[in-house]
């Protein structure tokens, strides 16, 4: 391992043990250094200076390091769409904020069929504040021409990829979270089945309460509904699938047939719940006795932690979902 005298002096003046610079593309050397550092007793804080080359291993990026990054990829995808191709533009969710102008001006305004596949959407656990993107649904669903989707499981993600491939008349967007899936059973060689745009699916049928889940948190909504059964409360649960366009027909039916209507999402204000609220208000569905609530992330930046800890802090755990419903129907029980 190499130790640069000047670099070592600077960092060691800060009380750090400095090792480097190290070739970040040499995995054997990196693993060896990690093992050596781990074996040193009482070493204090160690700084390993790893040097990498952006785009290493990807021939087009190595040949043109100033291309294929950031905002250019959105405009490039728009250009492909004008030539009849089917571009899928994959972006880390928090970087949507960086490309928003190009997304609006170069894709949504001319109504070009670019498909945006956005990973690590919502809470991201230990990745922390800088990589936590809770604003994407709000930013994308306000655009007039955008189809906005979120899958509840692996199979639904495959279906949304297939759906996006069939949407040739406007841009589309689907978000999926960081972390493991739920173990959905997927038939071999299955490439997904295109969904009817703007249609939810009913997962559980009940009579008193209706829960609209959007995205991965649908799984918590199902668990909360089953928990409520212990208290004699029957709940309908739907997988919304689409924030835009909404399934207005089903939402109208659920609002009329249930005492309580609740939406749950892992996103900021202005997202799925806000769109449902607007729909309910504009159609006079809030003028009667319906008890309506939208559960979403609080208006704060949520710090590092496990996903479970972050959901607890945000008030979106399955127990908090169940407690919110119990409160709405007037059963303020200390049940947990």
N, C-alpha and C positions, 0 to 999 in steps of 0.2 A: 504494500500500500504506500502511496506517496503522501508526503506531508510538505506542503508549501510553507516555508518559514514565515513569510509575511502574513499569510492568511492565518496560520496557527497563532502568531503573536497577537493579532487583532482579536480573535475569538477567545484566546486564553486570558487576555486582559479582562474579558467579561466573565471569567470564571468557568468557561466551557472547555471541555476536552475536544480538540479539533482533529478530524481525520479526513484527508482528502487532498486534492480533488480525486474522485473515483469515477471510473468509466461506468456510467449508468446503463450501458448496453451490454456489459459483461456480467451476466447473471451469476456465473461461478464466483467471480471476484466479490460481487455484492453479498452473496450468501456467506462466503468465507469471512468477510469483514463483520457482518452481523453476528455470526457465531463467536468471533473473537471478542467483540464488544460485550456480548451477553455474558461471556465467561469471566470478564474482568470484575473482581469483587470491589465494591465500594468505589465505583468509577465516577460517581456523580453524573452530571449532565454531559452527554456526548453529542457533538454535532458532526454528522457525516455529510460531507460536501459531495453530492452526486451530480455529475455533469451529463446531460442528455442532449440529443439533437432532435429538434421538433420534426416530426414526420418520419423519423427513422424507421426503416422497414417497409414503408409504403412508397413504392417507386415514384408515382406521380408527385407526391408531396416532396420527396427528396429532389426531384428534378426541378420543381418550381416551388420553393419554400414560401414565396410571397403569395401563393394562390391557395384556394381551397380552405380558407379559414374565415370564420366570423361571418360578417354580413354578405360577403361576396357569394357565399354558397346559396343564399336565398335568391339573389338576382340570377345566378347561374341556373338554378332550378326553374325559375320563371322562364328563362330563355328556352330551356329544354321543352317546357310545356307548350310554348308557342309553335314548336316544330312537331307537335303531335306525339311526343314521348310521354311516359308516365313517371315523372320524377318523384321519388320519396326522399324528402329532406329530413335527415335525422339530426336532432340538436339536443344537447343537454338542457334540461328545462330552464335552469336559471339563466342561460344565455339567450333565452327568448327576448329578454329585455334589451339586449344589445342589437338584435336584428329587427326590432319592431318597426322601425321606419320602412325598411325594405319590404317587410312582410305586408305592411299596409299598402304602400305605394306601388310596389312591383308585382304583387300577387293578388291581394284582395280587391283592389280598385279595378284592375282589368279583368277580374274574375277568372284567373288562370287556374287550372286544375293541378296545383302542386299539393302533394300529400305530406303533411308534417307529422313525423313520428317523434314524440318528445319523451325522453326517458328521465328517470329520477324525479318525477313530478310529486309535489307534496312534501311531507316531512321526510328528512333523509338521515335521521339518527345522528351518528357521530360525524358525518360530513359537515355538519354545523351550519351557521347562519349564511355564509357566502354561497353555499350550494343548495340552500333550501328555497325552492320556488313554489310559493303558494298562490302566486298572482296570475298564472298562465291562463286559467279558465276565464278570469275576469277580463284579461287583456284580449283574448281571442274571441270570446263569445259576443263582444260588443261590435265586432266587425260585420257589416251587412251580409257579406257573401260566404262566410266561413261556416262549415259544418264542424261541430265540436263534439267529440266523443271521449268516453273514459271507460275502459273495461273493468269488470269486477273480478276476473280470474284469467288464467292463461288461455283457456278456450275462447273466451270473449275477445281477448287481444288478437288471436288469430283471425277471428271473424271480422274484427275491425280493420285489420290489414287488408283482408279480402274486400271489405266494403269500400275502403278508400280507393282501391284499385279500380272499382267500377264507377266512381264519381268522376266523370269527365267533363262536367259542366260548371264546376266551381271548386275552390280550394277546400281542403279538409284537414282535420287536425285530431290526433288522438294522443292522449297522455297515459303513461304507465309508470308505476312507482319503482323505487329502488328496493332491492331485497328479493327474498324468495317468493315463489308463488304458493299456491294452495294445494298443488298436486292434482289439478284437473286431469281427468282421463281424456287423452287425445288419441283418436284412432291413428294408426300408422299411415304415413303418406297423405295425411289430411292437410290441406292448405287453407282451411277456414271456409265458412259459408257467408256470403254477403248478407248483411242485415237490411231490413227495410228502414230507410233513413227516417229518424224521428219517431221510432216506435220502442216503447219500453217492453219489459217482460215481467210478468208477475211470478214471484218465487214462492210466496206464502199467501194464502187467502184467509182473511179474517173479517170481522164485522165492526169492531168499535174504533180501531186505530189503523191508520195507513202511514207507512214509512216509505219515503222515496229515497233510496240510496243512490249515490253517484260515485262510481269508481270503486276502488278496492274496499272502501269502508262498507260496502254492501254486505260483506261477510259479517261485520260487527252488527249490522242492522238485523240480519237473520238471527244471530245469537241473542240479541236483545229481545226480539219477538218471542223466541222460545223461552227466555227467562220470564217474560211477562205472563206466559201461560200458567206459571205456578200461582199467580194471583188472580187467575180467572179472566185475564184480559186477552181478547182475541185480536190479533194484528195482521193486517195485510202488509207484505213487503214487496217492493218492486225494485228491479235493477233498471235505473233510468236510462242508462247507456248514452243518451244524447242530452247535452245541455242546449244545443241549438241544431236543428229545430226541436222544440219540446213536443212531447206527446200530449197535446192539448186535450184530445178526446178522453184519454185515460185519466188525466189529472182532474178534469171536470167531473168524471164519474166518481173518482175516489173522494173528492171534496163533498159531493152530494150524499154519498152513502156512508160516510164515517163521521164520528164525533170529533176526532182529532186527526190532523194531517201534519206530518213532520218530514222535513227534508234534512239529509245528513250528507256532508261532503268534507273532504280534506282539502279545503281551499279557502281563499279569503272572501270577504264580503264583496259583492259584485258578481259572484259566480253563479252556480246552479241555483242556489236558494233564492238569490235576488231575481233571477229570471222567472222562477216559479211564482214568487211574490207578485211580480208585475203582471203575470198572466192571471192570477187569481183576482187581483184588484181590477184589472181591465174588463174581466168577465163577470164582475159583481158577485164573485164567490166568497168574498169576505164580508158581505153585507148581512149575512144571517148569523147562525149560531156556531159556525165552524171555528174550532180552536186550532190555529195555525202557528207553527214555529219553524224557523230555519236554523239548523245547527251548522256552524262553520268554525273555522279557526278564529281565535280572537285577534283583535287589531294590534298585535304585537309581533316582534321578531322572537321566535322560539329558539332558545339556545341549545347547545349540544346536549345529547342524552341518548338513551336507547329509544327506539320507536315507541315502546310501551310508555316510557316516562313522558315523552313528548305528547302522546295522545291524552295521557292523564292531565298534563298541564293545560292542554288545549280544551279539555272538557268534552272529548270525543270518544272516550272509552265506551264499551258496550254497556257498562253499568251506568254511566252518565246518560246514555241514550235512554235506557230503561227508566231511570229516575226522572228525567225530563217528562216522559210520558205519564208516569204516575202522578207527578205534580199537576200536569195539565188536566187530568181527569179527577183531581181532588183527593187522591189517595196518597197523602204525604207520609208514607211509611218509611221507617228506617229498616230497609230490607237487606242491606249489604253490610 
